[in-house]
Amino acid sequence: MPSEEPSSPRHPTVPTVPTVPAAPSRRSVLRAGAAAAAGLGLGPTAAGCGFLSPGPAAHEDGREPIDVKVDGDLVYFNWADFVAPDVFAGFEKEYGVKVIQSNFDSMEGMVAKLNAGNRYDIIFPTAKWAQRLAAGNRLHRIDHSKVGNAESILGSYAYFADPWYDAGSRHTLPFTMYKTGIGWRKDKIGDDLGGSWDDLWNARAKGRVFVLDDRDEVLGLAALKLGLDVSTTEEDDLGRITETLRSLRPHLRGFSSDSYNNLLNGNAAMTQAWSGDMAAMLGQAEDPSVFGFQVAREGAPVNSDCYAIPSNARHPGTAMLFIDYMLRPENVKRNIAYIGYPMPVGGTEDTYAALVEPFPECLVSADDLKDDLYFRNGTAKGEQARDSAWTRVKAG
């Protein structure tokens, strides 16, 4: 059983030198390099087909269906501070188990622990990483008929009944969803922006702009600005993207995924930001009216975190009970209020809408979940091309 690891802070402190990237936040760097694919045990065939699952047969590994019952304490692996303490406490009391928590600060970190042989009962990959894990036969199947509250997702958010990253949701159920936009300080920039990714080039914010320290998000904003696919691996497209981002460099103060603190502390006048981090910031701001959040008309990337049970889990039965418990509407509402991210469970939408009333563009609906706005896995060659473009962007 893995030992407890130090938690990353819910919202890490801002670096002393602002041009140095901030410590990873809950939405940390999610680069998708070929090395990570190799680390998952996905050989040339899987990489060559874009890490797509080759079909149902690839997941039939002879494991027995999970017996949904308490079979030990829950060994839990997630972003730090992503479940409300009282929700954890309720699960422990109801089922007479302990939740043994460990945390990661990136998807690469999560996979490295799995590859090292650590055994967790429940993990929370993002969509593209869930696809990789399933393709590598690293996840248990989840029988929806044994998760009574699964219908609260599948009945209200049909998208998740058959998402692109996990056909038939055979190995995952969605945990949270979010989108990417621009956060800004109205006391520095003004009450309104122009509704476009072009706003990052705003002269009033020059030298005080941050973009996320995240390959896909930064390449994606330029791709959307240019009318390109957010996951493009075409060399010509990537050349245009890097040139566009080079023109942004004079405006940048740095690359940082700590939008929360950068805005709160005034380190940033404007920043690329995840909707959930902006919503969480509302509870800490002395005057929320100072801040704004917009979704660009060219498009907003979307993503999902997923519940998943590793194939080597010691206590998969307890993990199934935990998923079902987490999907109870009363627990979803408590968790939404705590983490600032919406959870796609029917009947809980009003809770999130009330939370983000000052930032209505933080709302994520079923209509926002468009396949072409998710970051997808590419071939090994394509991912190397994106890595190379990102290196050029970071180097200036």
C-alpha positions, 0 to 999 in steps of 0.5 A: 500500500502506498505511503501517504505523500505530502499534499500540494497546496490547494492554491500554491504561492506565487513565485518571487520572480514572476517570470519563473513559472509558478508551482503546479496548481490542481490544473497542472501541466498536462503535456502529452509527450511520446515518452509518457506514452511509452511509460504507459506501456503503449507500444508502437501500435498504440502510439501509431494509431494516435493512442486510440483504443484498438477495440473492445477485445483489448480490454478483455483481460480476464479479470472478474467483474468487481464485487461491489462491497467493502473490501478494504480501506480506500487508497485514493490518488487525486489532485490535492484538496479536490474532495470536501473533508466532510464528504470524505468523513461521511464515507468513512463513517458510513462504510467503516473504512479509512480514506488513505490519501495521496496526491499528484501535481500532474498527469505525468506524476500520476502515471509515474506512480502507477508505473512504479508499481504503486497500487491505488483504488481510485484515480482521477485522470483527465479525458485524454489520459483516461483514454491512454490508460484504457488503451494500455489495459490499465483500468478496470471495467465499471459496470454502470448497473452496479453504480446506482447513481450513475444514471444521475450522470448518464440520464442528464448528460448524454455526452458521457454515455459514450465519450470519445475518450472511453467508448460506452464509458466502460472504464470511467465516469466523469468527476468534474468538467471545466473550460478555459478562458481569460481572467482579468482585473477590472481595476487594471484593464477596465470592466470589459474585454473584447470577447476574443483570445486577441484580448491577451494582446491588450496594450493596457495589460502589456507586461502583466499577462500570464498564460498557463504553463500547459502545452496544450492550453497555450498552443490551443489558444493560438490555434483557436485564434487562427481558426485551427484545430486545438490538437493540430499536429500539422507542421504548417499549423504549428509554425503559424501557432508559434509565430502567433505566440512569439508576437505575444511574448512582449506582453507576457510576464510569464507562464504560470498555472497559478491563475488564482493567486496571480490575480488575487495578489495583483501579479497578473492584470490578465491571465489565461485561466481554468473556469474552476480556479476562477470560481474557487477564487471568488470565495477568497477575494475581498471584492469579487467585483474587481475580477472578470472572466470571459470565454473567447468567441473563437472557442473555449477548450473543455476538459473532464476529470474522470473516476477510474479504478486501476487494474491493480487496485487492491480494493476495487469494491470499496472504490465502486462504493466510493464512486456511487457515494460521490454521485449522490446529489447531496455530496455533489453539491457539497463538493461543488461548493468546496472545489469550485468545479461543476460536476455533471450530475443532474439536479446539481446545476443550480448549486454551481450557477449560484456559486459562479453568479459573478462569473456566469461564463464559468458555467459549463453545460452539456452544450459546451462539451464538443469533441473538437474543443477537447485536447486529444491524443495524437500519434507519437510523431504528432506529439513530438511535433507539438512538444517541439513547438512548445519548446520553441514557444517557451524559449521565445 
